[in-house]
Amino acid sequence: MKHGGQQKKAVIVCGEHFVGKTHTINFFLKPLLGIKAGAWTFTIEHWHDGGVYAQSSEESPRDVDYRISKLLKYTYVVTACRPKDEEGSHFTEIYLQLRQRGYDVVVFEISRENDEDDKKMIASQAYNHLKSNGEQTYLSFADEVTQIEGRWHISFDSILEKDFLNFDFNRTEQNIQRLILELSTRQIELVWSEEQYRDFFSTNEIYGEWFRIRLNDSISENRVELYTLESPEQEPEFLSALSIEGLRERSLGGLLKRTFSLSYFAEASHEDISEALGKVDFCSKYCLWVRDVGQGSCATIGGDSVDVFFDIGGGITTNKRTYRTPKNFSINEEGLVILSHWDKDHWVSALYNPQSYKMTWVVPDQKKLGVSHAKLAINIASKGRLIKWSSSTVTCVNKPGVFLYKLPDSSDRNKSGIVAVLQPEESQGVLIPGDAPYDVMPFLNKYTLQVIIVPHHGARFKNNPHPPVAQAKHQLVYSYGLNNSYKHPHPDTENVHKSQGWLNEYNTARDGDILICIHGNCTGNKPRCPYCTLCYL
């Protein structure tokens, strides 16, 4: 809501008695506003359009209605009060009155654990909220960082800063999870030159870290694109980056990492994982489909409905053009999802098929995650079953016809996920590796592989590790989207597979959904399956 053509904004500094609310306002926020500690008005757009009351409302000789009446005279207001759950607190009255009068209210909580640096940071955040005009400030997790042909491709998993700052961390863990589900996430994508990158970042090590990103709708060379994962049909919003600030581990950055993680969920036991695999008879006659989901990964087992997903991904953000019409799967809710790792292009189709939340998910315990990842995990845990597999539990779980491997912990999601090997018969093997390179899978020498779904959509890995030597009857499947931004598959990757004899090649970009039969009818002199590509090799 506007006030005299201006957006009305309010800051409430909240905390117990003697934690430093007044100190924070007088000695850290007021200097940013250009006024002295004793002053009580400030200017944002017009002369004295802001009012600040540093003393906690409860300590004033006047009642709360008087404080509110004084605040409502200003377009921009700063006030202090006690926590809402403290007896005699004015927080609820002040907060509701300001919201009802159209103020954009952000609450900053101060505790006894906050040091002077923390209070400076809170003051800076409060100032940014008051000053923002046509700007959007996001708290952003660096979810993907790659260099392609000399340009930086970076994807941030983001929420509006004010939404997180209004979080009530005094709630129970279960209620905090509910608050996380209510957050709206945006994906910030940028493709910048080395020079642009150095203007905003001082290090190459930004993956997995949190940042504050200020954007506006001006036109500049520092362009970014905003996407909404849940709405693949929605076109991106084009904005410009004003600033990107790294968030410290010991303050807001650390809080964000702790809040958006898998720490809410217990580690699974060997029995938990084995029981989940027991949901499906992997030795029965079935077909494995490698699905065309654009620049992503998804393979399924099942008849009229999907019983097992090996990833449930698809093209996202810049590459959503490769996946214009998301798959609408018929799903057996009693079935199983095996998630190789937490990259969004390996699970985004779950958002378009929310009935998949009711399935049992076996997922790797990986540490560097953003808001979207936490929301997915909470949805699964509340509606289905989430089995979190940590490397400390066990490295391999198998049932007849299937072997699952949990790779060792690593800061690289690709190298610390779950790899599946299907082996319904001793002479057959199908490798479903997610994005894991061959050199982190030493167990492959145990298997005779007839089918490989190429790791990481055909990306080139460091040192270009070789696959196992191909069998006489074999099939190589690439899952990628046509004209994707990563330029997958890489020619070096294609060549190294050919050098190992993998010549019978298929890809989802050209061939669409690819069907692979995994049963005895496909070998020897037995009748051939009329649909199986492997039979005709």
Buried (B, 14 or more C-beta within 10 A) or exposed (E): EEBEEBBBBBBBBBBBEEBBBBBBBBBBBBEBBEBEEEEBBBEBBEEEBBBBBBBBBBEBEEEBEEBBEBBBEBBBBBBBBBBBEBEEBBBEBBBEBBEEBEBBBBBBBBEEEBEEEBBBBBBBBBBBBBBBEEBBBBBBBBBBBEEEEEBBBBBBBBBBBBBBBBBEEEEEEEEBBEBBEEBEBBBBBBBBEEEBBEEBBEEEEBBBBBBBBBBBEEEEEBBBBBBBBBEBEEEBBEBBBBBBBBBEEEBBBEBBBEBBBBBBBEBBEEEBBBBBBEBBBBBEEBBBBBBBBBBBBBBBBBEEEBBBBBBBBBBBBBBBBBBEEBBEBEBBEEBBBBBBBBBBBBBBBBBBBEBBBBBBBBBBBBBBBBBBBBBBBBBBBEBBBBBBBBBEBBEEBBBEBBBBBBBEBBEBBBBBBBBBBBBBBEEBBBBBBBBBBBEBBEEBEEBEBBBBBBBBBBBBBEEBBEBBEBBEBBBBBBBBBBEBBBBBBBEEBBEBBEEBBBEBBBBBBEBEBBBBBBBBEBBEEEEBBEEBBBBEB
